[in-house]
């Protein structure tokens, strides 16, 4: 599905606006919510907005280098208030703690660390050799192609264009994927579908947003499970990110995913994010709840 330039620009502007927070005074901010069709507010939205809230209390000369978050309660599709605690301002590092609330309920908390730009040793893992994004089918087109196979709850929001496009390198059946070896990796190309502002803070917040897309799925692939199958009840528990190098979210990034372990109704997933020229720009990790639904008892 090709989105015309005017619509693409509008969708991206809406996503950027979602990351804009209303100051309430005293390092408190209010943000709006979007409904992408999930029962609760999308976790990536809260990750991006909380990072934006923390960044608004730190000078631009100290970009974020890491964030560690916990999803405490499902969020509603309603405004969210973020409170920032200025934990520490050191000579090189700055620490912030963020709490997200809805109607006095704490739904999320996050700590982020910021650092002055310093020189040091450099190395990285090489980007895997995979097909580029050109010619790959988008996840949106995959969902549209499912037609009547698409479960009822997914038939409205899930087939609407979005400001970020995702293209899987090795597209699997979204409803009944094949069982893959535990050691297998999956990979997704992602980018904003129209140019973004030059503000690096916006790009980092939107990468935090997008990093929650598809990450927990890595723990389902070794078992042939999917979000759309109805067999599993998933929920993100925590999320961590490390920002290594500069990037642009409106250019293609490759998200390489794996899941080293699952057990105790939880799955651990990892992701490495590469720019198209092979630079490792960020890393992510998430543990999520994976509870298998028991078949309904026959009467």
PALOVO-857340 format. One record per atom (N, C-alpha, C): z, x, y. Coordinates in steps of 0.02 Angstrom, whole numbers, padded with zeros to 5 digits, always signed. Example, Ala and Ser with C-alpha at 12.3 -4.5 7.8 and 13.67 -1.06 7.14 Angstrom:
<rs>
+00390+00660-00284 +00390+00615-00225 +00390+00660-00165 +00354+00642-00112 +00357+00684-00053 +00394+00645+00002 
</rs>
This chain:
<rs>
+00000+00043-00059 +00000+00000+00000 +00000+00044+00062 -00050+00037+00105 -00055+00077+00165 -00025+00038+00224 +00023+00068+00258 +00054+00037+00316 +00017+00058+00378 -00005+00011+00419 -00042+00028+00479 +00002+00067+00528 -00026+00109+00571 +00014+00152+00615 +00065+00115+00657 +00046+00057+00684 +00093+00021+00727 +00154-00003+00687 +00142-00029+00626 +00197-00051+00584 +00240+00007+00562 +00208+00063+00543 +00244+00123+00523 +00290+00148+00578 +00264+00149+00639 +00304+00171+00696 +00363+00125+00707 +00351+00059+00701 +00405+00011+00710 +00460+00020+00657 +00440+00029+00594 +00489+00037+00541 +00530+00100+00549 +00498+00155+00570 +00535+00217+00581 +00581+00211+00641 +00558+00178+00694 +00601+00168+00753 +00662+00126+00734 +00653+00077+00690 +00710+00037+00668 +00760+00079+00629 +00734+00126+00589 +00778+00170+00551 +00816+00218+00597 +00781+00245+00647 +00814+00288+00696 +00867+00248+00734 +00851+00187+00753 +00899+00145+00788 +00961+00131+00745 +00951+00127+00679 +01007+00115+00633 +01057+00173+00636 +01033+00233+00652 +01076+00292+00657 +01107+00300+00727 +01089+00257+00774 +01118+00260+00841 +01183+00220+00843 +01236+00251+00866 +01302+00220+00864 +01324+00200+00934 +01360+00145+00938 +01387+00121+01002 +01456+00151+01013 +01466+00191+01066 +01533+00220+01078 +01583+00165+01096 +01642+00170+01065 +01696+00122+01079 +01754+00155+01115 +01749+00222+01126 +01803+00259+01157 +01849+00289+01105 +01879+00346+01123 +01927+00378+01077 +01896+00400+01012 +01834+00426+01014 +01799+00449+00954 +01791+00394+00902 +01781+00332+00926 +01766+00276+00883 +01697+00250+00900 +01660+00229+00848 +01591+00208+00857 +01578+00146+00814 +01531+00105+00837 +01510+00048+00798 +01436+00055+00781 +01418+00038+00719 +01348+00042+00696 +01329-00024+00664 +01265-00039+00666 +01239-00099+00633 +01222-00083+00560 +01207-00134+00521 +01189-00125+00451 +01121-00157+00438 +01087-00129+00388 +01024-00158+00365 +01034-00186+00294 +00994-00233+00276 +00996-00263+00209 +00931-00244+00174 +00935-00198+00126 +00875-00177+00089 +00869-00213+00022 +00911-00264+00012 +00908-00303-00049 +00962-00287-00100 +01004-00237-00085 +01060-00220-00129 +01118-00267-00116 +01160-00281-00167 +01216-00327-00157 +01264-00304-00101 +01278-00238-00099 +01320-00209-00047 +01277-00168-00001 +01305-00147+00055 +01268-00105+00102 +01246-00041+00067 +01186-00017+00081 +01159+00043+00050 +01203+00103+00068 +01225+00140+00016 +01269+00197+00028 +01239+00250+00073 +01174+00260+00069 +01142+00309+00111 +01149+00293+00185 +01150+00229+00201 +01159+00209+00271 +01227+00233+00297 +01279+00224+00257 +01346+00244+00278 +01351+00320+00282 +01318+00356+00236 +01317+00428+00238 +01285+00452+00303 +01227+00425+00320 +01192+00447+00380 +01231+00430+00443 +01258+00369+00447 +01295+00349+00507 +01360+00388+00515 +01395+00401+00461 +01457+00439+00467 +01442+00511+00489 +01388+00540+00464 +01369+00607+00487 +01351+00606+00561 +01317+00554+00583 +01300+00548+00653 +01364+00542+00695 +01413+00502+00672 +01476+00495+00709 +01512+00562+00716 +01516+00599+00661 +01548+00665+00665 +01511+00711+00711 +01444+00710+00708 +01403+00756+00748 +01410+00742+00822 +01422+00679+00840 +01429+00662+00911 +01491+00692+00943 +01537+00718+00903 +01598+00750+00930 +01595+00826+00926 +01536+00853+00909 +01527+00925+00902 +01466+00947+00943 +01470+01005+00974 +01414+01030+01013 +01354+01046+00970 +01295+01041+01001 +01232+01053+00964 +01226+01124+00938 +01264+01170+00967 +01261+01241+00945 +01296+01251+00878 +01328+01199+00852 +01362+01203+00786 +01333+01149+00741 +01278+01161+00708 +01250+01111+00663 +01293+01102+00600 +01288+01044+00570 +01326+01030+00509 +01299+01074+00452 +01345+01100+00410 +01323+01137+00351 +01346+01104+00286 +01396+01058+00290 +01416+01024+00228 +01451+00959+00245 +01448+00912+00198 +01485+00850+00203 +01507+00828+00134 +01566+00798+00130 +01594+00775+00066 +01623+00706+00077 +01598+00657+00039 +01614+00587+00053 +01636+00550-00009 +01676+00497+00002 +01697+00452-00052 +01681+00380-00032 +01649+00344-00077 +01637+00272-00069 +01698+00236-00098 +01736+00202-00056 +01799+00173-00078 +01793+00099-00096 +01755+00061-00057 +01745-00010-00070 +01673-00028-00053 +01644-00078-00086 +01576-00099-00067 +01576-00124+00005 +01526-00103+00043 +01520-00125+00112 +01479-00189+00117 +01492-00229+00168 +01455-00290+00180 +01396-00275+00227 +01347-00320+00227 +01290-00314+00273 +01313-00339+00342 +01354-00298+00374 +01385-00317+00437 +01401-00252+00475 +01417-00257+00540 +01433-00196+00578 +01490-00156+00546 +01487-00091+00556 +01536-00044+00528 +01565-00004+00585 +01630+00006+00585 +01663+00048+00636 +01681+00115+00605 +01664+00168+00640 +01678+00237+00618 +01728+00269+00665 +01782+00297+00637 +01832+00333+00676 +01831+00406+00656 +01827+00450+00705 +01822+00522+00693 +01887+00556+00712 +01913+00597+00667 +01972+00638+00680 +01949+00710+00689 +01964+00740+00747 +01945+00809+00761 +01995+00856+00727 +01983+00871+00664 +02032+00907+00623 +02042+00979+00648 +01987+01014+00662 +01992+01085+00682 +01932+01106+00722 +01943+01146+00773 +01890+01180+00811 +01906+01254+00811 +01875+01292+00765 +01887+01363+00761 +01834+01404+00798 +01838+01470+00791 +01789+01513+00825 +01719+01504+00798 +01713+01493+00732 +01647+01485+00702 +01637+01417+00668 +01691+01388+00644 +01686+01326+00605 +01724+01269+00639 +01696+01209+00631 +01726+01148+00658 +01730+01098+00601 +01786+01063+00596 +01796+01014+00542 +01809+00945+00572 +01776+00895+00543 +01786+00826+00565 +01798+00782+00503 +01841+00732+00513 +01854+00683+00460 +01835+00614+00488 +01797+00575+00449 +01771+00511+00471 +01795+00456+00423 +01818+00401+00450 +01837+00342+00411 +01794+00283+00434 +01766+00247+00386 +01725+00189+00401 +01763+00126+00382 +01764+00077+00428 +01802+00015+00418 +01758-00046+00430 +01773-00098+00392 +01747-00165+00404 +01805-00214+00399 +01819-00248+00454 +01874-00297+00455 +01939-00267+00429 +01955-00208+00455 +02016-00171+00438 +02017-00145+00367 +01964-00155+00329 +01960-00126+00261 +01926-00058+00267 +01957-00006+00238 +01926+00060+00237 +01878+00061+00178 +01814+00067+00192 +01764+00065+00139 +01738+00134+00121 +01752+00185+00162 +01719+00250+00153 +01757+00302+00194 +01759+00364+00169 +01784+00419+00209 +01744+00481+00195 +01740+00525+00245 +01698+00584+00239 +01727+00641+00280 +01723+00702+00254 +01739+00762+00292 +01675+00803+00300 +01665+00831+00359 +01606+00871+00373 +01626+00935+00406 +01589+00988+00392 +01601+01053+00421 +01539+01077+00459 +01551+01103+00519 +01498+01127+00563 +01510+01201+00577 +01456+01238+00589 +01462+01311+00598 +01414+01335+00651 +01435+01386+00688 +01389+01420+00733 +01333+01452+00693 +01276+01463+00723 +01219+01493+00689 +01230+01568+00684 +01238+01594+00623 +01254+01664+00611 +01203+01696+00565 +01199+01762+00566 +01156+01801+00521 +01194+01816+00457 +01157+01823+00401 +01188+01840+00337 +01136+01851+00284 +01159+01862+00222 +01113+01873+00167 +01074+01809+00154 +01015+01816+00124 +00971+01758+00111 +00945+01760+00040 +00952+01706+00003 +00917+01696-00060 +00916+01622-00076 +00873+01602-00123 +00869+01532-00143 +00833+01528-00210 +00844+01472-00246 +00804+01457-00305 +00733+01440-00282 +00684+01458-00323 +00615+01441-00308 +00603+01367-00320 +00558+01339-00281 +00540+01269-00291 +00499+01263-00355 +00513+01213-00397 +00473+01205-00459 +00399+01192-00442 +00356+01212-00487 +00285+01198-00478 +00271+01127-00502 +00258+01083-00455 +00244+01013-00470 +00184+00990-00430 +00158+00932-00448 +00104+00903-00409 +00128+00887-00338 +00084+00897-00290 +00100+00879-00221 +00100+00804-00212 +00120+00781-00153 +00126+00709-00141 +00059+00672-00137 +00007+00707-00117 -00058+00675-00108 -00083+00648-00175 -00101+00585-00175 -00128+00554-00236 -00076+00522-00280 -00011+00534-00268 +00041+00503-00308 +00054+00432-00283 +00071+00387-00328 +00085+00318-00310 +00155+00314-00280 +00163+00272-00229 +00228+00264-00198 +00271+00217-00241 +00337+00223-00234 +00381+00178-00270 +00370+00106-00247 +00354+00096-00184 +00340+00028-00160 +00281-00002-00197 +00227+00037-00205 +00169+00012-00242 +00185+00000-00315 +00230+00042-00344 +00251+00031-00412 +00286-00037-00420 +00330-00052-00372 +00366-00115-00376 +00319-00175-00366 +00273-00168-00319 +00225-00222-00307 +00183-00234-00370 +00163-00179-00404 +00120-00185-00463 +00155-00219-00521 +00222-00220-00521 +00258-00252-00576 +00248-00328-00576 +00233-00356-00518 +00220-00428-00515 +00278-00469-00543 +00262-00512-00591 +00313-00557-00619 +00365-00520-00662 +00350-00457-00681 +00400-00418-00718 +00458-00397-00674 +00448-00398-00608 +00501-00378-00563 +00557-00430-00565 +00619-00408-00579 +00674-00457-00583 +00681-00496-00518 +00703-00558-00524 +00707-00604-00467 +00743-00575-00406 +00801-00542-00414 +00836-00517-00355 +00796-00464-00316 +00746-00433-00348 +00708-00379-00316 +00643-00403-00285 +00627-00467-00289 +00560-00490-00272 +00548-00501-00198 +00597-00490-00156 +00587-00499-00084 +00595-00433-00047 +00656-00409-00040 +00668-00348-00002 +00636-00286-00034 +00633-00284-00100 +00610-00224-00136 +00535-00213-00129 +00498-00263-00105 +00426-00254-00098 +00405-00255-00025 +00454-00243+00020 +00439-00238+00091 +00432-00165+00111 +00385-00148+00155 +00379-00078+00179 +00443-00055+00211 +00454+00010+00209 +00515+00041+00235 +00496+00103+00276 +00542+00125+00318 +00528+00183+00360 +00524+00249+00323 +00550+00252+00262 +00545+00312+00221 +00506+00295+00158 +00457+00337+00142 +00416+00327+00082 +00439+00376+00028 +00439+00352-00035 +00458+00392-00092 +00401+00392-00143 +00383+00450-00167 +00332+00456-00219 +00358+00499-00276 +00363+00470-00335 +00388+00507-00393 +00333+00551-00422 +00352+00613-00439 +00303+00660-00467 +00281+00637-00536 +00327+00609-00575 +00312+00585-00642 +00337+00513-00647 +00298+00465-00620 +00323+00396-00616 +00338+00368-00685 +00399+00340-00692 +00417+00308-00755 +00416+00232-00745 +00419+00196-00800 +00425+00124-00797 +00491+00107-00762 +00488+00069-00707 +00548+00055-00668 +00596+00008-00704 +00572-00029-00754 +00615-00076-00790 +00637-00048-00857 +00591-00016-00893 +00607+00011-00960 +00582+00082-00966 +00615+00130-00932 +00593+00200-00935 +00603+00230-01004 +00561+00280-01020 +00568+00315-01083 +00631+00359-01081 +00664+00367-01140 +00720+00413-01145 +00694+00484-01135 +00728+00523-01092 +00708+00591-01079 +00761+00640-01105 +00742+00702-01119 +00793+00752-01138 +00845+00760-01084 +00907+00774-01104 +00961+00781-01056 +00946+00836-01005 +00911+00888-01026 +00897+00945-00981 +00839+00932-00934 +00805+00875-00942 +00745+00862-00903 +00761+00850-00830 +00716+00872-00786 +00721+00859-00715 +00672+00803-00696 +00688+00769-00642 +00639+00724-00611 +00632+00747-00538 +00580+00723-00506 +00568+00745-00437 +00535+00690-00397 +00554+00685-00334 +00528+00635-00287 +00507+00670-00223 +00447+00654-00199 +00428+00672-00131 +00451+00617-00084 +00476+00636-00025 +00498+00586+00024 +00482+00610+00094 +00471+00561+00138 +00462+00576+00209 +00465+00511+00250 +00481+00518+00314 +00474+00462+00360 +00400+00450+00371 +00379+00387+00377 +00309+00370+00377 +00277+00373+00446 +00316+00393+00497 +00290+00403+00565 +00331+00458+00597 +00305+00489+00650 +00341+00544+00683 +00411+00523+00707 +00458+00570+00700 +00527+00560+00722 +00540+00598+00786 +00593+00580+00823 +00613+00621+00881 +00629+00693+00858 +00628+00739+00906 +00639+00809+00889 +00713+00826+00878 +00759+00781+00891 +00830+00793+00885 +00848+00810+00813 +00871+00872+00798 +00888+00891+00729 +00942+00847+00699 +00986+00820+00741 +01040+00777+00715 +01011+00714+00683 +00958+00687+00711 +00926+00628+00682 +00896+00645+00614 +00864+00702+00608 +00834+00722+00545 +00887+00733+00491 +00943+00762+00509 +00996+00773+00459 +01027+00707+00437 +01038+00662+00486 +01067+00597+00468 +01020+00558+00423 +00954+00561+00436 +00907+00525+00394 +00899+00558+00325 +00907+00624+00322 +00906+00656+00256 +00967+00635+00215 +01025+00630+00248 +01085+00605+00213 +01072+00534+00189 +01041+00493+00230 +01022+00425+00211 +00978+00426+00149 +00924+00466+00150 +00876+00466+00095 +00903+00499+00032 +00952+00543+00040 +00978+00580-00019 +01012+00535-00069 +01032+00475-00048 +01064+00428-00094 +01013+00389-00135 +00949+00397-00119 +00897+00359-00154 +00876+00397-00217 +00886+00366-00274 +00863+00395-00337 +00908+00446-00369 +00961+00467-00334 +01003+00521-00361 +01040+00498-00424 +01071+00440-00422 +01109+00417-00481 +01063+00400-00539 +01000+00386-00523 +00952+00371-00577 +00944+00429-00625 +00957+00491-00600 +00950+00549-00644 +00996+00545-00704 +01054+00512-00697 +01101+00505-00753 +01080+00450-00801 +01033+00407-00781 +01011+00352-00824 +00952+00372-00868 +00910+00419-00844 +00848+00436-00879 +00860+00462-00950 +00912+00503-00963 +00922+00525-01033 +00938+00467-01081 +00952+00408-01054 +00972+00351-01095 +00923+00292-01090 +00868+00302-01055 +00818+00250-01048 +00843+00189-01009 +00887+00200-00961 +00915+00146-00921 +00884+00146-00851 +00888+00089-00818 +00863+00085-00749 +00904+00034-00711 +00900+00037-00644 +00935-00011-00602 +00909-00082-00614 +00845-00089-00628 +00814-00155-00633 +00821-00187-00702 +00844-00149-00751 +00847-00176-00819 +00902-00227-00829 +00954-00225-00788 +01011-00269-00796 +01060-00245-00850 +01045-00188-00881 +01089-00163-00935 +01148-00123-00909 +01145-00099-00847 +01195-00054-00822 +01221-00078-00754 +01286-00069-00743 +01316-00085-00678 +01335-00019-00645 +01294+00004-00596 +01305+00069-00565 +01341+00062-00498 +01374+00116-00476 +01404+00118-00410 +01416+00192-00392 +01396+00211-00332 +01410+00279-00309 +01485+00287-00296 +01514+00342-00319 +01585+00356-00310 +01596+00407-00255 +01559+00461-00257 +01565+00513-00205 +01497+00545-00193 +01492+00583-00141 +01428+00613-00122 +01442+00675-00081 +01409+00730-00098 +01416+00792-00059 +01347+00819-00042 +01343+00850+00017 +01280+00881+00038 +01295+00947+00072 +01247+00993+00064 +01249+01058+00097 +01182+01068+00131 +01183+01084+00195 +01121+01094+00233 +01110+01169+00241 +01054+01193+00215 +01042+01265+00212 +00995+01290+00267 +00942+01253+00281 +00890+01276+00327 +00862+01217+00366 +00830+01233+00422 +00800+01180+00463 +00743+01146+00426 +00730+01085+00444 +00677+01045+00412 +00659+00988+00458 +00606+00954+00440 +00587+00892+00474 +00582+00837+00422 +00613+00780+00437 +00612+00724+00391 +00547+00686+00394 +00504+00700+00445 +00439+00667+00448 +00384+00710+00418 +00404+00762+00381 +00357+00800+00339 +00384+00795+00267 +00340+00803+00218 +00359+00793+00149 +00415+00840+00127 +00465+00813+00093 +00518+00851+00061 +00518+00833-00014 +00529+00883-00056 +00532+00872-00128 +00605+00870-00149 +00625+00815-00182 +00694+00806-00206 +00693+00815-00281 +00720+00872-00305 +00721+00888-00377 +00790+00870-00405 +00791+00827-00456 +00853+00796-00480 +00867+00813-00552 +00932+00820-00569 +00952+00824-00639 +01023+00796-00645 +01044+00787-00707 +01111+00761-00721 +01142+00802-00777 +01187+00850-00760 +01214+00894-00811 +01264+00862-00858 +01293+00805-00838 +01345+00775-00881 +01353+00701-00866 +01369+00663-00918 +01391+00593-00910 +01445+00580-00962 +01495+00542-00944 +01550+00525-00989 +01603+00487-00951 +01645+00450-00988 +01698+00412-00955 +01672+00359-00907 +01613+00331-00922 +01580+00281-00879 +01562+00310-00811 +01551+00377-00809 +01529+00410-00747 +01472+00458-00763 +01428+00468-00714 +01375+00517-00721 +01373+00562-00661 +01364+00627-00674 +01359+00677-00620 +01285+00694-00610 +01263+00692-00547 +01193+00705-00531 +01189+00757-00475 +01136+00798-00478 +01126+00850-00428 +01055+00846-00401 +01046+00867-00340 +00980+00867-00310 +00969+00927-00266 +00908+00955-00268 +00888+01009-00224 +00829+00985-00182 +00831+00996-00118 +00780+00972-00072 +00741+01030-00043 +00675+01029-00054 +00631+01083-00032 +00581+01056+00019 +00566+01097+00069 +00510+01082+00113 +00445+01094+00075 +00390+01070+00102 +00327+01076+00067 +00307+01149+00058 +00329+01194+00102 +00313+01265+00095 +00362+01303+00051 +00407+01267+00016 +00448+01298-00036 +00517+01320-00014 +00538+01306+00048 +00605+01325+00070 +00657+01275+00045 +00711+01299+00017 +00766+01256-00003 +00805+01237+00059 +00801+01175+00081 +00830+01156+00145 +00898+01122+00137 +00912+01092+00079 +00976+01058+00069 +00989+01048-00005 +01052+01038-00022 +01072+01021-00090 +01119+00961-00087 +01120+00923-00142 +01162+00863-00145 +01192+00856-00215 +01248+00822-00218 +01279+00807-00282 +01314+00740-00276 +01314+00702-00329 +01346+00636-00328 +01371+00619-00397 +01432+00590-00400 +01455+00560-00462 +01456+00485-00452 +01432+00449-00502 +01429+00377-00497 +01456+00343-00559 +01479+00283-00550 +01500+00242-00607 +01439+00214-00642 +01440+00217-00708 +01386+00190-00750 +01419+00150-00806 +01425+00086-00797 +01456+00043-00848 +01401+00001-00881 +01398+00005-00947 +01348-00032-00984 +01371-00104-00993 +01328-00151-00975 +01345-00221-00982 +01341-00242-01056 +01391-00277-01079 +01390-00302-01147 +01347-00365-01151 +01308-00371-01205 +01267-00432-01212 +01311-00494-01212 +01286-00547-01182 +01324-00610-01181 +01335-00636-01251 +01394-00661-01265 +01410-00687-01331 +01371-00751-01344 +01345-00758-01406 +01309-00819-01423 +01357-00875-01437 +01340-00935-01415 +01383-00993-01427 +01370-01019-01497 
</rs>
